[in-house]
Amino acid sequence: MSSGPYEQKGYFPIENPTGESSNFGLIQRLQALAHASLAISSELDLTTVLQRIADTAREFANAQYAALGIVNEQGIITSFITSGISPQDREQIGQPPRGHGLLGVLIKQGKAIRVRDIATDPRRSGFPPNHPVMTSLLGVPVSINDKIVGDLYMTDKRDANEFTPEDEWWLTLFARQAAVAMINARLYNKVERAHKRAEMLAEMADVLNRTIDPEELFGQITQAACLLLELPAAALYVFEEKHNRFSLKAQVGLNPETCIHTFQASENSPAAKLLKANETISLHEKADLEHIQPFLDGVKPSAMLIAPIRQYSKINGVLEVYSATARRFTLEDKMLLETFATKAGLALEKAQLYREKERFLSMTAHDLRAPLAAIKMSAGLLETSLPPDLSPALLRLVANIRRNSERLNNLLSDLLDATRLEQGSIRLRVEPLEVVEAVAATAHTLTPLFDERSQKFSLEKPYQEYWVMADRRRLEQVMVNLLTNAIKYTSNGGKVTVGILVEEKWITIEVKDSGNGIPEEEMLHIFDRFYRRPIHEQNDTTSGTGLGLSIARSLVELHGGTIWVESEVGVGTSFFVKLPRYIRE
């Protein structure tokens, strides 16, 4: 019998009960294929697409069960999506197959396979416990342009004992459509993932740049690396020049008892290989991972990625991330970790420079306090012992010496306080304080400053006494900083007001001025250390260290409170200090 036109071209006609070729049956099959192709191409989320491919293939092939296996370059199944098996049964089966037996035949050969009875096929490897009994099998590769991206497995045809060559051809055609849908979904997910990673990288870099404590920064770097690459573990090593070795500064997800705490560049360790290569490297071969440190559960990672942390143009640290599954890191993974490591290196440089600056300022402040105290005392004694008929110019000169020595002494006190707050060495001596009395006493000491600029000060008192538990000296220091700040930025003849807001558990002190207000871009930095706002009406910057508001914030937070600012340009500014209320019995 001669072959028909469909058979010559690889098509299989569908026979009707009379034995004649049925165009109607062919149209039905084509319609089913069109619907199936539409179903799998209407989604772009990769997880949804993969599950829909498995479900649609099962219906299209009229099979009881179906599965879609995603295979890596080593021929190992990395994802196994099932259809026709309940989630409960799937969980009882346990780990997905790795690609042995009949599944492995399809993976290795890369062409379709049909089996009438799995149990009698010599290539089988058997089913795991709790696996449903399956008889017939049809497997086809999911490929496009000769590139295999997965494999489809159908078992137990519903209306026959085995799958036919026609079933194989139609499923192969569907698999090509599935390959296109998978590639589109992967591209979409790749773009989405890259966008998400870029956003995360920017956010993490911002967090690192705002951290000034190197010890805190070490932990942030390892945690951020895990989040960024979606991996379970990371470790950070920093070079110690004194000991000529790299030391572990932070780790997450590793067993602390078996962690490698130090290594030298000459040793045969994964990080040492990076130092020799002088670039980001990935390790995935078993021999390369022999000396790798284990996870918390004692299991060793199956792959790792290592990036250098460069400071001052040389490698001063090593950042390692670890994968629990066998994989080859992509070029995008390497570039991402390398970019993050570069930003981490810059943040570490900044934090270390900041610490050196703090140490230098602290030493300088300590060294200058004694001679400044002597100058201040001498100027005071000189001022009181001068004859009254002395030239006014000389009297002003002596007074200037005293005032400026006081100013320098206050500046040094701010520097020392800032350092102590940073180091956590300030201890509060708290006692019950009546809020209005404490604020009024502080404001009274500043009366000469208000008078000097013809500014009006008012304290809006509540009807009764309200108390807080606070260190009097430190609370007065906060109020002095806020009030002098208000005086400084309020024009001559302006107004400064202090109000008290009482709640059930909190007391809020508001310091309000009638100055020009603070532009929005400046409010972002208002509590930053060493930040000094311009005095806009003078088109100049203020005198002082730029530490007052930073110290005020730290002291308020040390009391368990919060401080914030609200401002409207052209109207004025209000600083709020919210402290826990103390109820006297």
C-alpha positions as a printed Julia matrix, in Angstrom:
585×3 Matrix{Float64}:
   0.0     0.0    0.0
   1.44    3.35  -0.99
   2.05    5.92   1.68
  -0.23    8.94   1.79
   0.92   12.56   1.62
   0.93   12.97   5.41
   3.04    9.85   5.9
   5.58   10.99   3.29
   6.11   14.24   5.19
   6.19   12.64   8.61
   2.51   13.26   9.39
   0.29   10.5   10.73
  -3.32   10.38   9.49
  -6.0     9.51  12.03
  -8.07    6.52  10.97
 -11.83    6.56  11.39
 -13.79    3.41  12.23
 -14.33    2.63   8.53
 -10.56    2.58   7.96
 -10.47    5.71   5.82
  -8.25    8.69   6.5
 -10.22   11.33   8.38
  -9.53   14.99   7.64
 -12.03   15.77  10.37
  -9.88   13.88  12.89
  -6.78   15.71  11.72
  -8.53   19.04  12.12
  -9.61   18.04  15.62
  -6.01   17.2   16.52
  -4.75   20.48  15.06
  -7.37   22.4   16.99
  -6.32   20.63  20.18
  -2.7    21.53  19.46
  -3.63   25.16  18.83
  -5.56   25.35  22.1
  -2.69   23.68  23.95
  -0.13   26.06  22.43
  -2.28   29.06  23.34
  -2.67   27.8   26.91
   1.09   27.58  27.5
   2.01   30.81  25.71
  -0.49   33.07  27.47
   1.64   33.23  30.63
   5.11   34.67  31.23
   5.79   33.67  34.82
   8.24   30.75  34.5
   6.85   28.65  37.36
   3.31   28.99  36.0
   4.43   28.21  32.44
   6.27   25.03  33.47
   3.28   23.69  35.41
   0.92   24.59  32.58
   3.13   22.75  30.07
   2.97   19.58  32.18
  -0.82   19.86  32.69
  -1.55   20.7   29.05
   0.72   17.95  27.71
  -1.08   15.37  29.86
  -4.47   16.4   28.49
  -3.18   16.7   24.93
  -1.61   13.2   25.01
  -4.62   11.75  26.89
  -2.27   10.39  29.57
  -2.96    9.55  33.2
   0.28   11.12  34.41
   2.78   13.63  33.01
   6.02   15.27  34.06
   8.33   17.97  32.74
  11.99   17.57  33.61
  14.45   20.47  33.42
  18.0    19.23  32.96
  21.3    21.06  33.58
  24.44   20.81  31.46
  25.59   17.74  33.39
  22.41   15.85  32.48
  21.01   16.06  36.02
  17.34   16.87  36.52
  17.18   20.14  38.46
  13.4    20.62  38.34
  10.67   18.0   37.96
   7.14   19.3   37.47
   4.4    16.67  37.73
   0.76   16.51  36.63
  -1.89   13.98  37.61
  -0.33   13.3   41.01
  -1.75   15.01  44.09
   0.54   17.23  46.18
   0.19   14.76  49.07
   1.29   11.8   46.92
   4.09   13.91  45.44
   5.37   14.7   48.93
   5.29   11.03  49.95
   7.42   10.07  46.94
  10.19   12.34  48.23
  13.11   13.7   46.23
  12.64   14.17  42.47
  14.43   11.73  40.14
  17.99   12.53  39.11
  17.71   11.12  35.59
  18.57    7.43  35.78
  16.82    4.45  34.14
  14.35    5.19  31.35
  14.35    8.9   32.14
  18.1     8.9   31.68
  17.78    7.21  28.28
  15.79   10.17  26.96
  18.24   12.64  28.51
  21.29   10.91  27.01
  19.86   10.09  23.57
  17.99   13.35  23.06
  15.25   11.65  21.03
  11.78   10.28  21.71
  11.25    7.02  23.57
   8.13    4.78  23.73
   7.74    1.83  26.08
   4.71   -0.51  26.19
   5.45   -1.97  29.63
   7.89   -0.21  31.95
   8.15   -3.22  34.28
   9.59   -5.47  31.55
  12.01   -2.97  30.03
  15.65   -3.84  30.95
  16.61   -0.16  31.04
  14.27    0.63  33.93
  15.68    1.56  37.36
  12.5     0.98  39.36
  10.1     3.28  41.18
  10.76    4.77  44.63
   8.47    3.89  47.57
   4.94    5.37  47.46
   5.21    5.96  43.7
   2.05    5.07  41.74
   2.33    2.02  39.46
   2.86    3.08  35.83
   2.86    0.91  32.73
   3.23    2.64  29.36
   5.64    5.52  28.71
   6.1     8.19  26.06
   8.98   10.64  26.39
  10.02   13.43  24.02
  12.69   16.12  24.29
  11.58   19.74  24.58
  13.88   21.43  22.1
  14.24   24.33  19.7
  16.99   24.84  17.11
  18.59   21.56  18.24
  18.9    22.87  21.79
  17.19   20.73  24.42
  15.67   22.75  27.25
  13.78   19.92  28.96
  12.0    16.58  28.55
   8.31   15.61  28.63
   7.26   12.25  30.06
   3.74   10.79  29.6
   2.66    7.55  31.31
  -0.43    5.32  31.11
  -2.46    6.31  28.06
  -6.09    6.49  29.14
  -7.81    4.79  26.18
  -5.13    2.3   25.11
  -2.42    0.0   26.42
   0.4     2.02  24.85
   1.27    5.26  23.11
   1.37    5.18  19.3
   3.78    6.71  16.76
   1.04    9.27  16.07
   1.03   10.21  19.77
   4.8    10.58  19.61
   4.65   12.87  16.58
   1.91   15.11  17.99
   3.59   15.36  21.39
   6.9    16.21  19.67
   5.12   19.03  17.85
   3.63   20.25  21.12
   7.06   20.03  22.77
   8.45   22.47  20.22
   5.73   24.95  21.14
   6.51   24.29  24.79
  10.18   25.08  24.15
   9.24   28.47  22.69
   6.99   29.2   25.67
   9.75   28.19  28.1
  12.35   30.35  26.39
  10.0    33.35  26.32
   9.19   32.87  30.0
  12.88   32.49  30.84
  13.73   35.69  28.97
  10.92   37.53  30.74
  11.99   36.17  34.11
  15.61   37.01  33.3
  14.68   40.64  32.59
  12.49   40.8   35.7
  15.21   39.22  37.79
  17.84   41.63  36.45
  15.57   44.57  37.26
  14.89   43.23  40.74
  18.59   42.6   41.32
  19.5    46.11  40.17
  16.98   47.59  42.61
  18.22   45.39  45.45
  21.83   46.27  44.65
  21.05   49.99  44.81
  19.14   49.61  48.09
  21.88   47.49  49.67
  24.62   49.88  48.56
  22.68   52.72  50.17
  22.41   50.77  53.44
  26.14   49.98  53.4
  27.07   53.59  52.71
  25.05   54.75  55.72
  26.82   52.33  58.07
  29.88   53.79  59.78
  30.74   50.92  62.12
  33.03   48.4   60.34
  31.93   45.53  62.61
  28.27   46.14  61.79
  29.19   46.52  58.13
  30.81   43.07  57.98
  27.55   41.38  58.97
  25.51   43.51  56.58
  27.75   42.56  53.65
  27.36   38.79  54.15
  23.6    38.99  54.7
  23.14   41.23  51.67
  25.22   38.89  49.47
  22.94   35.96  50.38
  19.8    37.97  49.61
  21.2    39.34  46.37
  22.15   35.97  44.89
  19.41   33.98  46.68
  21.92   31.65  48.32
  21.93   30.13  51.82
  25.41   31.07  53.03
  28.21   33.62  52.71
  31.5    34.49  54.38
  33.67   37.62  54.43
  37.43   37.58  54.98
  39.55   40.71  55.46
  43.32   40.92  55.16
  45.24   41.61  58.38
  48.57   43.1   57.39
  49.98   42.69  60.89
  49.61   38.89  60.75
  49.89   38.58  56.94
  46.65   36.57  56.74
  42.97   36.8   55.89
  40.61   36.55  58.87
  36.92   35.71  58.97
  34.95   38.83  59.9
  31.38   37.62  59.34
  29.5    34.59  58.06
  25.91   33.5   57.65
  24.58   29.98  57.08
  27.84   28.16  57.89
  28.7    25.95  60.84
  30.63   28.25  63.22
  32.46   25.31  64.81
  33.96   24.15  61.52
  34.39   27.54  59.84
  37.77   28.4   58.38
  38.7    31.4   60.54
  42.0    32.36  58.93
  43.99   31.5   55.82
  47.12   32.71  54.08
  47.41   33.54  50.41
  49.9    30.73  49.9
  47.54   28.02  51.2
  45.52   25.64  49.03
  42.13   27.15  49.82
  39.31   28.32  47.52
  39.97   31.96  48.38
  43.68   31.53  47.69
  42.76   30.5   44.13
  40.98   33.82  43.71
  44.06   35.7   44.87
  46.12   33.92  42.24
  43.54   34.55  39.52
  43.04   38.17  40.68
  39.38   38.06  39.58
  36.0    36.64  40.53
  35.94   32.84  40.23
  33.38   30.05  40.63
  34.05   26.53  41.87
  31.78   23.57  41.14
  34.07   20.56  40.64
  34.29   18.08  43.51
  38.08   18.33  43.69
  37.92   22.14  44.0
  35.4    21.89  46.83
  37.4    19.44  48.92
  38.47   22.07  51.48
  35.2    23.99  51.52
  33.47   24.67  54.85
  30.07   23.02  55.56
  26.63   24.5   56.16
  24.97   24.55  59.58
  23.63   21.02  59.02
  27.12   19.7   58.28
  26.48   19.21  54.55
  29.11   20.69  52.25
  28.11   23.2   49.55
  27.97   21.96  45.97
  29.22   25.19  44.37
  30.67   28.52  45.41
  31.34   31.95  43.96
  34.21   34.11  45.23
  34.73   37.82  44.57
  37.61   40.1   45.61
  37.01   43.15  47.78
  39.42   45.83  46.65
  40.54   48.78  48.72
  43.04   51.33  47.5
  43.51   49.31  44.26
  44.53   46.09  46.0
  42.67   43.01  47.2
  41.99   43.56  50.87
  39.16   41.09  51.34
  37.36   38.06  49.94
  33.59   37.58  49.72
  32.38   33.98  49.31
  28.83   32.77  48.61
  27.78   29.12  48.67
  25.14   27.06  46.84
  23.49   23.97  48.31
  22.72   22.56  44.84
  25.1    21.66  42.04
  25.22   24.53  39.56
  27.42   26.6   37.31
  27.19   30.28  38.13
  26.3    32.45  35.15
  28.22   35.46  33.91
  25.39   37.61  35.33
  25.9    36.01  38.77
  29.62   36.74  38.65
  29.14   40.33  37.53
  26.5    40.91  40.2
  28.67   39.64  43.05
  31.7    41.51  41.7
  29.74   44.77  41.5
  28.41   44.27  45.01
  31.91   43.45  46.3
  33.18   46.69  44.76
  30.48   48.68  46.56
  31.21   46.78  49.78
  34.89   47.68  49.46
  34.04   51.37  49.08
  31.73   51.2   52.11
  34.48   49.55  54.16
  36.95   52.24  53.1
  34.49   54.9   54.18
  33.78   53.23  57.53
  37.48   52.73  58.26
  38.29   56.34  57.36
  35.42   57.46  59.56
  36.79   55.43  62.47
  40.27   56.88  61.95
  38.81   60.37  61.86
  36.89   59.72  65.09
  40.03   58.42  66.76
  42.01   61.45  65.61
  39.32   63.92  66.73
  39.0    62.24  70.11
  42.77   62.36  70.69
  42.93   65.99  69.53
  40.03   67.02  71.76
  41.62   65.37  74.79
  44.98   67.0   74.09
  43.49   70.48  73.66
  41.18   70.55  76.67
  43.9    71.23  79.26
  45.57   74.2   77.48
  42.14   75.65  76.59
  41.03   75.42  80.21
  44.2    77.28  81.22
  43.58   80.0   78.6
  39.95   80.39  79.71
  40.88   80.6   83.38
  43.7    83.08  82.7
  41.41   85.27  80.57
  38.77   85.24  83.31
  41.27   86.2   85.98
  42.74   88.89  83.76
  39.27   90.3   83.0
  38.34   90.6   86.69
  41.67   92.12  87.73
  41.94   94.81  85.05
  41.63   98.45  86.24
  38.29  100.06  85.29
  39.93  102.95  83.47
  41.64  100.62  80.98
  41.14  101.27  77.31
  37.76   99.86  76.07
  39.58   98.25  73.14
  41.79   96.25  75.52
  38.74   95.23  77.6
  37.02   93.97  74.43
  40.17   92.06  73.48
  40.29   90.23  76.82
  36.54   89.51  76.63
  37.02   88.09  73.12
  39.77   85.78  74.41
  37.44   84.47  77.13
  34.42   84.04  74.82
  36.37   82.27  72.1
  38.08   79.97  74.6
  34.58   79.05  75.86
  33.45   78.47  72.29
  36.43   76.21  71.58
  35.82   74.36  74.84
  32.18   73.75  73.83
  33.35   72.55  70.43
  35.73   70.05  72.03
  32.98   68.89  74.37
  30.78   68.19  71.34
  33.55   66.2   69.68
  34.11   64.13  72.81
  30.38   63.55  73.32
  29.97   62.47  69.71
  32.81   59.98  70.09
  31.46   58.62  73.38
  27.98   58.23  71.9
  29.45   56.4   68.93
  31.35   54.08  71.25
  28.37   53.61  73.56
  30.35   54.79  76.57
  27.92   57.48  77.8
  25.96   56.35  80.86
  22.8    58.18  81.85
  22.05   59.18  85.45
  18.28   59.24  85.26
  15.98   60.77  87.85
  12.39   62.07  87.86
  12.35   65.48  86.15
   9.44   67.87  85.85
   9.39   68.78  82.15
   8.33   72.43  82.33
  10.84   73.23  85.08
  13.69   71.57  83.16
  12.84   73.38  79.91
  12.34   76.75  81.64
  15.64   76.48  83.49
  17.48   75.74  80.25
  15.78   78.57  78.37
  16.61   81.02  81.17
  20.34   80.42  80.68
  19.93   81.47  77.04
  18.16   84.77  77.81
  21.22   86.85  76.77
  21.17   85.2   73.33
  17.46   85.96  72.84
  18.0    89.54  73.99
  21.01   90.0   71.73
  18.82   89.32  68.67
  15.64   90.92  70.05
  13.86   87.58  69.77
  10.77   86.73  71.77
  10.75   83.44  73.69
   7.59   81.85  75.08
   6.92   78.61  76.93
   3.41   77.23  76.6
   2.92   75.55  79.96
   0.38   72.79  80.65
  -1.99   73.2   83.59
  -0.22   70.68  85.81
   3.18   69.07  86.33
   4.32   66.27  84.04
   7.39   64.13  84.57
   9.95   62.1   82.68
  12.81   59.87  83.82
  15.88   61.54  82.38
  19.46   62.57  82.95
  19.09   66.31  83.75
  22.45   67.29  82.29
  21.83   65.41  79.04
  18.24   66.6   78.65
  19.42   70.18  79.16
  22.11   69.53  76.55
  19.42   68.44  74.07
  17.33   71.54  74.8
  20.34   73.87  74.53
  21.17   72.39  71.11
  17.59   72.8   69.87
  17.1    76.3   71.29
  20.44   77.68  70.07
  19.66   76.14  66.68
  16.31   77.99  66.69
  17.99   81.27  67.72
  20.61   80.88  65.0
  18.09   80.35  62.18
  15.5    82.92  63.33
  15.87   86.5   62.15
  16.31   89.41  64.55
  12.97   90.22  66.13
  11.64   86.72  65.45
   9.95   84.3   67.79
  10.89   80.97  69.41
   8.18   78.93  71.15
   8.35   75.76  73.24
   5.18   73.69  73.67
   4.46   70.55  75.71
   2.12   67.83  74.37
   1.04   65.21  76.91
  -0.21   61.71  76.0
  -0.99   58.68  78.13
   2.5    57.19  77.85
   4.51   59.94  76.15
   5.46   63.58  76.54
   6.46   65.55  73.45
   8.45   68.8   73.59
   8.13   71.04  70.52
  10.72   73.74  69.78
   9.27   76.03  67.11
  10.92   78.97  65.37
   9.75   81.62  62.91
  12.76   81.3   60.63
  12.89   80.66  56.9
  12.28   76.91  57.21
  14.33   74.02  55.86
  14.23   72.91  52.19
  13.22   69.28  51.69
  16.63   68.22  50.34
  18.34   69.55  53.49
  15.91   67.8   55.87
  17.28   64.44  54.7
  20.64   65.3   56.3
  19.54   67.44  59.23
  20.61   64.89  61.87
  23.78   63.76  60.06
  27.03   64.27  61.88
  29.09   67.27  60.75
  26.24   68.54  58.58
  25.83   72.32  58.76
  22.83   74.04  57.23
  23.34   77.25  55.25
  21.93   80.43  56.78
  20.01   81.31  53.65
  19.36   84.95  54.39
  23.12   85.47  54.8
  24.03   83.13  51.94
  26.66   81.6   54.17
  27.25   78.56  56.36
  26.92   78.46  60.11
  29.69   78.35  62.58
  30.03   75.26  64.74
  30.83   71.61  64.25
  27.56   70.38  62.78
  27.33   67.95  65.7
  24.6    69.53  67.83
  21.54   67.91  66.24
  23.33   64.6   65.78
  24.22   64.55  69.49
  20.66   65.56  70.38
  19.24   62.65  68.39
  21.63   60.14  69.99
  20.86   61.41  73.51
  17.09   61.32  72.93
  17.31   57.76  71.58
  19.47   56.83  74.58
  16.51   57.9   76.75
  14.2    55.61  74.77
  12.66   58.49  72.86
  12.5    59.81  69.31
  13.27   63.15  67.66
  12.1    64.48  64.33
  11.7    67.71  62.4
   8.86   69.33  60.47
   9.36   72.45  58.4
   7.73   74.71  55.84
   9.9    77.01  53.76
   9.06   80.64  54.49
   7.09   79.77  57.63
   9.41   78.13  60.14
  10.66   74.88  61.65
   9.6    72.66  64.55
  11.76   70.06  66.27
   9.92   67.42  68.32
  11.38   65.4   71.21
   9.17   62.51  72.35
  10.09   60.87  75.68
   8.46   58.14  77.79
   6.21   59.67  80.43
   6.88   58.98  84.12
   3.82   58.73  86.38
   4.58   59.73  89.96
   2.72   57.78  92.61
